[in-house]
Amino acid sequence: MSTELLNINHLSAGIDGKEIIRDISLNIGKGETHVLMGRNGAGKSTLGHVIMGNPKYSVTSGRIIFNGDDITEFSADARAKAGIFMSFQEPPQVAGLPLDKFLKTAMDETGNSPIKYIDFLKELKNNMELLKIPQSYAGRELNVGFSGGEKKKAEILQLMMLKPRLAILDETDSGLDVDAAKIVSEGIHEYQIKNNGALLIITHSTRILESLKVDFVHVCVDGRIVKSGDASLIDTINEKGYETMVSEEK
């Protein structure tokens, strides 16, 4: 049985006729943790949005294969139902939609069958406790009035409840203090060990990685992946920065 979950094959894409990512190839196996690092504007977030099917971006060449299916032309909704999840740098606010109702509807839409409400409430309570989110927040409008850290915790709550096959986490640790980053990291770890889910973590910081076993690290420069390696590459980046990789690309 193949363990390959995501296969990106010579993918190029952009927005408004401007190419942002160029000839990227990347394979992610089931249960693996991949980290994508690079300077601001390197194309990291664009890659995440293209994998998720954000309609703002257009694929100009290459294919995206997920769980054996070619999803290059799939809508974002179809990709979510197939088992792809993406968190955002700036989670949106949705007035009038309570967090618990949003989660229950999302779980019913992406699961094989609707979850029983009593089971949903039990799972929601347990996950909120792990993330140290007050239970009262379940009835609050999605992200409305939430602090930056609360929004990020709410996204990890979504991850834990939806149990996707692949989670793309885009700068999830940005704006978090040390304690909040640790809690978020523990939530991600809990999701992964319970579901054997794969992770593509887009980040500048290594704090969020502390509770996770990193399998592969990739460095993005000017829309290309210029270097890949094991977790030791993080130490190299922390020590030397991206200058070596930029020089190699040039």
C-alpha positions in Angstrom: 0.0 0.0 0.0 1.4 3.4 -1.0 2.0 5.9 1.8 2.1 8.8 -0.6 -0.6 11.4 0.2 0.3 14.5 -1.8 2.3 14.7 -5.0 3.0 18.1 -6.4 4.5 17.7 -9.9 6.4 20.7 -11.5 3.8 23.2 -10.3 3.8 26.8 -11.3 1.1 29.3 -10.4 0.4 32.9 -9.9 -2.2 35.7 -9.6 -3.3 38.3 -12.1 -0.9 37.0 -14.7 2.1 37.3 -12.4 3.9 34.0 -11.7 4.7 33.5 -8.0 5.7 29.8 -7.6 7.8 28.2 -10.2 8.3 24.5 -11.1 7.8 23.2 -7.5 7.8 19.5 -6.9 7.0 18.1 -3.5 5.9 14.7 -2.1 4.2 14.4 1.3 3.5 10.9 2.8 0.8 10.0 5.2 1.6 11.1 8.8 4.7 13.1 7.7 5.5 16.6 9.0 7.0 18.9 6.4 8.2 22.4 7.2 8.4 25.2 4.5 10.6 28.1 5.4 11.8 31.2 3.6 11.8 35.0 3.6 8.7 37.1 3.4 7.5 37.1 -0.2 9.2 33.9 -1.2 6.0 32.2 -2.3 5.4 30.0 0.8 1.8 31.1 1.5 1.0 31.1 -2.2 1.9 27.4 -2.4 -0.4 26.7 0.5 -3.3 28.6 -1.2 -2.7 26.8 -4.5 -2.8 23.4 -2.8 -6.0 24.4 -1.1 -7.6 25.6 -4.3 -7.9 29.3 -3.6 -9.7 30.7 -6.7 -7.6 33.9 -6.7 -4.6 31.8 -7.9 -4.2 30.2 -11.3 -2.1 27.1 -12.0 -0.1 27.7 -15.2 1.6 24.3 -15.3 2.0 21.1 -13.3 -0.4 18.8 -11.4 -1.5 18.3 -7.9 -2.3 14.7 -6.9 -4.0 14.0 -3.6 -4.7 10.6 -2.2 -4.4 9.2 -5.7 -6.7 11.7 -7.4 -5.8 14.6 -9.6 -7.3 17.6 -7.8 -5.6 20.3 -9.9 -9.0 21.5 -11.1 -10.9 20.8 -7.9 -12.7 23.7 -6.1 -11.5 24.6 -2.6 -14.8 23.0 -1.2 -14.1 19.7 -3.0 -10.5 19.7 -1.7 -11.8 20.2 1.9 -14.2 17.3 1.5 -11.3 15.2 0.2 -9.4 15.9 3.4 -7.3 19.0 3.0 -7.4 21.8 5.7 -5.7 25.1 5.7 -5.3 27.6 8.6 -4.7 31.3 7.8 -2.3 34.0 8.9 -5.4 36.2 9.5 -8.4 34.0 10.4 -11.6 35.7 9.1 -14.4 36.9 11.4 -17.9 35.6 10.6 -20.6 37.5 12.4 -23.8 35.6 13.2 -22.2 32.2 13.1 -21.4 30.6 16.5 -18.2 28.6 16.7 -19.9 25.4 17.7 -22.5 25.5 14.9 -19.7 26.2 12.4 -17.8 23.2 13.6 -20.8 20.9 13.7 -21.8 21.9 10.1 -18.2 21.5 8.9 -17.8 18.1 10.4 -21.1 16.9 9.0 -20.1 18.2 5.5 -16.6 16.7 5.5 -17.3 13.4 7.3 -18.7 10.2 6.0 -21.8 10.7 8.0 -23.2 13.3 10.4 -21.8 13.1 14.0 -24.2 12.6 16.8 -24.7 15.9 18.7 -23.8 14.4 22.1 -20.6 12.9 20.7 -19.8 16.3 19.1 -20.3 18.2 22.4 -18.1 15.7 24.3 -15.3 16.0 21.7 -15.6 19.8 21.5 -15.3 20.1 25.3 -12.2 17.9 25.5 -10.4 19.7 22.7 -11.3 23.1 24.1 -9.9 22.1 27.5 -6.7 20.9 25.9 -6.3 24.2 24.0 -7.3 26.2 27.2 -10.2 27.8 25.3 -13.0 28.8 27.7 -16.2 26.7 27.1 -18.2 29.9 26.7 -16.4 30.6 23.4 -18.3 27.7 21.8 -21.4 29.9 21.6 -19.5 33.1 20.4 -19.6 34.3 16.9 -16.7 32.8 14.9 -13.5 34.9 15.6 -15.6 38.0 16.4 -13.9 39.9 19.2 -11.3 37.2 19.5 -7.7 38.2 20.2 -5.0 37.1 17.7 -4.0 34.2 19.9 -7.6 33.2 20.4 -8.2 33.1 16.7 -5.2 30.9 16.2 -6.4 28.5 18.9 -9.8 28.4 17.3 -8.2 27.3 14.0 -6.3 24.5 15.8 -9.6 23.5 17.4 -11.1 23.2 13.9 -8.1 21.1 12.9 -8.6 18.8 15.8 -12.4 18.5 15.2 -12.3 18.0 11.4 -9.4 15.5 11.4 -8.2 16.2 7.8 -5.7 13.9 6.0 -3.5 16.9 5.3 -3.2 20.1 7.3 -1.5 23.2 5.8 -0.7 25.6 8.7 0.3 29.0 7.4 2.2 31.1 10.1 0.0 29.6 12.8 2.4 30.7 15.5 2.6 34.4 14.3 1.6 36.8 17.1 1.5 34.1 19.8 3.4 34.4 23.0 5.5 31.5 24.3 2.8 29.9 26.3 0.2 30.1 23.6 2.6 28.8 21.0 3.3 25.8 23.3 -0.5 25.1 23.7 -1.0 25.4 19.9 1.9 23.0 19.3 0.5 20.5 21.7 -2.9 20.7 19.9 -1.3 20.0 16.5 0.6 17.1 18.0 -2.6 15.7 19.5 -4.3 15.9 16.0 -1.4 14.1 14.3 -0.9 11.2 16.7 -4.6 10.5 16.8 -5.2 10.7 13.1 -1.9 10.0 11.4 -2.4 13.3 9.6 0.2 14.9 7.4 1.4 18.4 8.0 2.8 21.2 5.8 3.8 23.9 8.3 4.7 27.3 6.8 6.6 29.3 9.3 9.4 31.7 10.2 9.6 30.5 13.8 10.6 27.2 15.2 8.6 27.5 18.5 5.6 25.7 17.0 7.7 22.8 16.1 8.8 22.0 19.6 6.2 19.2 20.3 6.5 17.8 16.7 8.7 15.3 15.0 9.8 17.1 11.8 10.5 14.7 8.9 11.5 17.2 6.1 12.4 20.9 5.8 12.2 22.8 2.6 13.5 26.3 1.8 11.7 28.5 -0.6 13.5 31.3 -2.5 11.8 33.4 -5.2 9.0 30.9 -5.7 11.2 27.8 -5.9 12.2 25.1 -3.4 15.9 25.4 -3.5 16.9 23.1 -0.7 15.3 20.2 1.2 16.7 18.2 4.1 15.9 16.6 7.5 15.1 18.5 10.7 18.8 19.5 11.1 18.3 22.0 8.3 16.3 24.1 10.8 19.4 24.5 12.9 21.4 25.5 9.8 18.8 28.2 9.0 18.8 29.5 12.6 22.6 29.7 12.6 23.3 31.0 9.1 19.9 32.5 8.0 18.8 32.1 4.4 21.8 33.9 2.8 23.5 30.6 1.9 20.4 29.3 0.2 19.8 32.6 -1.7 23.4 32.5 -2.9 23.1 28.9 -4.1 19.9 29.8 -6.0 21.7 32.7 -7.7 
